[in-house]
Amino acid sequence: MKTGIYTIISQINNRVYVGSTTNTFNRRWNQHKSSLRLNKHRNIHLQRHFNKYRINDLKFEILEECDSEYCLSKELYWINLLDSVKYGFNQTYNSISQNGKQNPNYKHFDENGFIKDYLTNQYSILKLSKKYNINVKKGRKVLKDNNINVINSKKIDYKININEVYNDYIINNKSMRTIASELKVSRLTLSKCFNDHNLPIKIKING
């Protein structure tokens, strides 16, 4: 596979630029170098860094290979995960291009990754939607279309004895998913409630 996500990393300060290519990685890196040397790179942060430290400071690495239709969504996922706007060279977290238009390929995103994260991690729909750069409505629709029950996030009823709930979790070995479903809250809400009461979450150990 020749398409996917890459990073350009400064060896001086570890600032990172996340990009994607629907061509080959080698050709995309050559395009970057050519634009930088001509002082015409569209990313002003990366251009200024190049002007100061030159090309030998920048290291190109393949981050993930994926089908071309998923490149933009994956790129935005990694930009958010690495927070390369705040700590790197990227200029935006969202799918709006520099000319202010929505990229037409953005309708494609990693649905399988979204579903897996929802089922295996303590993420709310809102947090997952931000992570995958889609709106909440679309996130809910994806789960519904795959026959996955969506539990609305809300505060746990103050009348509930949280210590009894925690005993179910520790002593009776109930899962977070089961307890959250019984309380009609999200796993993230339940996890935060335990943390607020200084009740530790069990850690899974593989092997």
C-alpha positions as CSV (number, residue, x, y, z in Angstrom):
1,M,0.0,0.0,0.0
2,K,1.4,3.4,-1.0
3,T,-1.1,5.8,0.6
4,G,-1.7,6.8,4.1
5,I,-0.5,9.1,7.0
6,Y,3.0,10.4,7.6
7,T,4.8,12.7,10.0
8,I,7.5,15.3,9.5
9,I,9.4,15.6,12.9
10,S,11.9,18.2,14.0
11,Q,14.9,16.5,15.6
12,I,15.7,19.7,17.5
13,N,12.4,20.2,19.4
14,N,10.3,17.2,18.4
15,R,7.6,19.4,16.9
16,V,5.5,17.3,14.5
17,Y,3.6,17.8,11.3
18,V,0.9,15.3,10.4
19,G,0.0,14.9,6.7
20,S,-1.6,12.4,4.4
21,T,-1.0,11.3,0.8
22,T,-3.1,9.6,-1.8
23,N,0.0,9.2,-3.9
24,T,3.2,7.6,-2.8
25,F,5.0,8.6,0.4
26,N,8.3,9.2,-1.4
27,R,6.7,11.6,-3.9
28,R,4.8,13.5,-1.2
29,W,8.0,14.0,0.8
30,N,9.8,15.2,-2.3
31,Q,6.9,17.7,-2.9
32,H,7.3,19.0,0.7
33,K,11.1,19.4,0.3
34,S,10.7,21.2,-3.1
35,S,8.1,23.7,-1.7
36,L,10.2,24.4,1.4
37,R,13.4,25.0,-0.7
38,L,11.4,27.4,-2.9
39,N,10.0,29.1,0.2
40,K,6.5,28.4,-1.1
41,H,5.2,25.8,1.4
42,R,1.6,26.5,2.3
43,N,2.3,25.7,6.0
44,I,3.9,28.8,7.3
45,H,5.0,27.2,10.6
46,L,6.9,24.4,8.8
47,Q,8.3,26.9,6.3
48,R,9.7,29.2,9.1
49,H,11.2,26.2,10.8
50,F,12.8,25.1,7.6
51,N,14.2,28.5,7.0
52,K,15.9,28.5,10.3
53,Y,17.1,24.9,10.7
54,R,17.1,23.6,7.1
55,I,16.1,20.2,5.7
56,N,18.5,18.0,7.7
57,D,16.5,18.8,10.9
58,L,13.3,17.3,9.4
59,K,12.7,13.6,9.5
60,F,9.9,12.0,7.4
61,E,8.2,8.9,8.8
62,I,5.3,6.8,7.7
63,L,2.8,6.7,10.5
64,E,0.0,4.5,9.1
65,E,-0.9,3.0,5.7
66,C,-4.5,3.1,4.7
67,D,-6.8,3.2,1.7
68,S,-6.8,6.6,0.0
69,E,-10.5,7.2,0.7
70,Y,-9.7,7.2,4.5
71,C,-6.6,9.4,4.3
72,L,-8.3,12.7,5.3
73,S,-10.2,11.2,8.2
74,K,-7.1,9.3,9.5
75,E,-5.0,12.5,9.1
76,L,-7.4,14.4,11.3
77,Y,-7.6,11.6,13.8
78,W,-3.8,11.7,14.2
79,I,-3.6,15.5,14.3
80,N,-6.1,15.4,17.3
81,L,-4.4,12.4,18.9
82,L,-0.9,14.0,18.8
83,D,-2.3,17.5,19.3
84,S,0.0,18.6,16.5
85,V,-1.7,22.0,16.2
86,K,-0.8,23.0,19.8
87,Y,2.5,21.1,19.9
88,G,3.5,20.9,16.3
89,F,3.3,22.5,12.9
90,N,-0.3,21.7,11.8
91,Q,-2.6,24.8,11.5
92,T,-6.0,23.3,12.1
93,Y,-7.8,20.5,13.8
94,N,-10.8,20.3,11.4
95,S,-11.6,19.2,7.9
96,I,-11.8,22.7,6.4
97,S,-9.0,23.4,3.9
98,Q,-7.1,26.6,3.7
99,N,-9.4,28.0,1.0
100,G,-12.3,27.6,3.5
101,K,-14.0,24.7,1.7
102,Q,-14.9,21.3,3.0
103,N,-12.7,18.5,1.5
104,P,-15.1,16.3,-0.6
105,N,-13.3,13.2,0.6
106,Y,-14.1,13.9,4.2
107,K,-17.3,11.9,4.0
108,H,-15.2,8.8,4.4
109,F,-14.0,8.1,7.9
110,D,-12.9,5.0,9.8
111,E,-16.2,3.6,11.0
112,N,-14.7,0.3,12.2
113,G,-12.2,2.2,14.4
114,F,-15.0,4.4,15.7
115,I,-17.1,1.4,16.6
116,K,-14.2,-0.4,18.2
117,D,-13.3,2.6,20.3
118,Y,-16.9,2.9,21.5
119,L,-17.1,-0.8,22.5
120,T,-13.7,-1.2,24.1
121,N,-12.9,2.2,25.6
122,Q,-14.7,4.5,28.1
123,Y,-15.4,7.2,25.5
124,S,-18.6,9.2,25.3
125,I,-20.2,9.8,21.9
126,L,-19.1,13.4,22.1
127,K,-15.5,12.6,22.8
128,L,-15.4,10.0,20.0
129,S,-17.0,12.3,17.6
130,K,-14.3,14.9,18.3
131,K,-11.6,12.3,18.0
132,Y,-12.8,11.2,14.5
133,N,-13.8,14.7,13.5
134,I,-17.5,13.9,12.8
135,N,-20.6,15.4,14.4
136,V,-22.4,13.6,17.2
137,K,-25.5,12.9,15.0
138,K,-23.4,11.0,12.5
139,G,-21.7,9.1,15.3
140,R,-25.0,8.0,16.8
141,K,-26.2,7.0,13.3
142,V,-23.1,4.8,12.7
143,L,-23.7,3.0,16.0
144,K,-27.5,2.6,15.4
145,D,-26.9,1.3,11.8
146,N,-24.6,-1.3,13.3
147,N,-27.3,-2.3,15.9
148,I,-25.2,-1.0,18.8
149,N,-27.1,0.4,21.8
150,V,-26.3,4.0,22.5
151,I,-26.5,5.0,26.2
152,N,-27.0,8.7,26.8
153,S,-24.4,10.3,29.1
154,K,-26.0,11.9,32.1
155,K,-25.2,12.4,35.8
156,I,-25.7,9.4,38.1
157,D,-28.8,9.8,40.3
158,Y,-27.7,11.3,43.6
159,K,-30.0,8.8,45.5
160,I,-27.9,5.9,44.4
161,N,-25.4,4.5,46.9
162,I,-22.2,4.7,45.0
163,N,-20.4,2.4,47.4
164,E,-23.0,-0.3,46.7
165,V,-22.5,0.2,43.0
166,Y,-18.7,0.0,43.5
167,N,-19.1,-3.3,45.5
168,D,-20.9,-4.7,42.5
169,Y,-18.0,-3.7,40.4
170,I,-15.2,-5.1,42.7
171,I,-16.8,-7.9,44.8
172,N,-19.4,-9.2,42.4
173,N,-17.0,-8.6,39.5
174,K,-19.6,-6.8,37.3
175,S,-18.2,-5.1,34.3
176,M,-18.3,-1.3,33.8
177,R,-20.5,-1.8,30.8
178,T,-23.1,-3.8,32.7
179,I,-23.2,-1.4,35.6
180,A,-23.4,1.6,33.3
181,S,-26.2,0.0,31.4
182,E,-28.2,-0.7,34.6
183,L,-27.8,2.9,35.7
184,K,-28.6,4.1,32.2
185,V,-25.4,6.2,32.0
186,S,-22.3,6.0,29.9
187,R,-19.2,4.1,31.0
188,L,-17.3,7.4,30.9
189,T,-19.8,8.9,33.4
190,L,-19.5,5.9,35.7
191,S,-15.7,6.0,35.5
192,K,-15.7,9.7,36.4
193,C,-18.1,9.1,39.3
194,F,-15.7,6.4,40.7
195,N,-12.8,8.8,40.3
196,D,-14.6,11.6,42.0
197,H,-15.1,9.3,45.0
198,N,-11.5,8.2,44.9
199,L,-12.6,4.6,44.0
200,P,-9.9,3.0,41.7
201,I,-10.7,1.4,38.4
202,K,-9.5,-2.1,37.8
203,I,-6.6,-2.4,35.4
204,K,-6.6,-5.2,32.9
205,I,-3.4,-7.1,32.7
206,N,-2.7,-9.1,29.5
207,G,-0.8,-12.3,29.5
